[in-house]
């Protein structure tokens, strides 16, 4: 029986479009160039930060992030960044007695911004706040600890197989692969993802019926 659902953040609850557009603006390159390079490096099994370094060799990403924040051009989040099914799905799940959390590879600042949207979530945590990131087993140990439930009672929902589905399954959690964003669509019909995910969904509202079974 699923008692808790933990959501990935980027491309699950919020669109990453503003994030990458901000970097494109800061580096002075077209947004589509950033998007294309991010897709290329991730599909190649590399970190998405490598895309920024391809455009600016030797880029110190933490230093550039700090400079953006200092210049008032840092991370920002508002209602338009949420996918439209997020609020209704979270609200309905809580009405049905499901504990709902969000935990993803994000900065501490993004955690603050997400809390500022007053979503119907019981807890929001980021990898920066936990000092451990996906796909590390330590991240999913923190997920289980925060959920205060047995691993088999926790459903982790995300778009990225290698950051979400595979490591969550290895940690004993139930998994749902979301067909959303570039990674969700890229690996939607991958046989390994199909085998590892307990469910494959196109909308968060599908979780209401899943938890009711």
PyMOL commands that set and color helices and strands:
alter all, ss='L'
color gray80, all
select helices_A, chain A and resi 17-27+31-43+49-55+61-70+79-81+86-95+108-115+127-130+137-147+151-153+161-170+181-186+191-196+206-212
alter helices_A, ss='H'
color red, helices_A
select strands_A, chain A and resi 4-7+99-104+123-126+154-158+174-178+199-201
alter strands_A, ss='S'
color yellow, strands_A
deselect
rebuild
show_as cartoon
